[in-house]
Amino acid sequence: MNSKKQEAIKATYFSIIGNAALAIIKGITGVFGNSYALIADAIESTTDVFSSALVLLGIRYSTKPADENHPYGHGKAEPLITFAVVGFLLISATIIAYESIVNIQTPHKIPEKYTLIVLGIIVITKELFYRFVSKKGDETKSTSLKADAWHHRSDAITSLMAFLGISIAIFMGKGYETADDWAALLASGFIVYNAYLIFRPALGEIMDEHVYDDFTDDIRKIANEVPGAINIEKCFVRKAGLFFHVDLHLIVNGEISVTKGHSIAHDLKEQLQENFPEIVDVLIHVEPNDDFRKIT
């Protein structure tokens, strides 16, 4: 469990440093290269730095062990942080859209050609960032880290839109000076859409939505291999931060002793946590099989 936390934290530091460096590069290039699309891109990267810092805070807090006031741990803090990250995305999209509209109505110079080179490098870099952080999010099962990855993807999309807009402005010439502003405006729409993609799974996690059919199937397969376990009647999985809580009803022979039934349940719990280290706790309710449920 601690290794997952460390992997998530390293990926978040990677995001913070990368976003800070790119924000500076975009801002300087945008100002001197007469491109608001690049300046808008720099604004988004700046908000990304703060959102990544929030993700780091969320991961550190959500992985704190259970205590007297939080018997199920602090994992629910992570999707709450994800909501904050979505807020940052929406704020940056609003700022970009507003400034784009203002700039469309304001005459300005055509962007410099070298801005295209910078943008091309940024698009490739941010897509690589997205793939790296997204992979770490999948490995650690971190909702907020996946949200952070989508920040990189939205940044890549914004930069790609800027690249297209500036290309039109440069190669089409006079009368197309606002093409990069229109590109920035279009990019703000993509950012809002990405915000929804991030928000939806985080909301499902907060609401304990059942989206783990494959996981429960794997749990049933392991149960079938435990001596004395006849079947699993119910199996519920809920996510809390980087970890999972499992509640299940284990069917055993109704003629065995309570002690034996408890032992089988204990064996099943050990097998599940051995095969899935991300399972932090398993609550097992032992029931007799149907042949022994008759009331006497």
Buried (B, 14 or more C-beta within 10 A) or exposed (E): BEEBBEBBBEBBEBBBEBBBEBBEBBBBBBEEBBBBBBBBBBBBBBBBBBBBBBBBBBBBBBBBEBEEEBEEBBBBBBBBBBBBBBBBBBBBBEBBBEBBBEBBEEEBEBBBEEBBEBBEEBBEBBBEBBEBBBEBBEBBBBBBBBBBBBBBBBBBBBBBBBBBBBBBBBEEEEEBBBBBBBBBBBBBBBBBEBBEBBBEBBBBBBEBEEEBEEBBEBBBEBBEEBEBBBBBEEBBBBBBBBBBBBBBBBBBBBEBEEEBBBBBBEBBBEBBBEEBEBBBBBEBEBBBBEEEEEEE
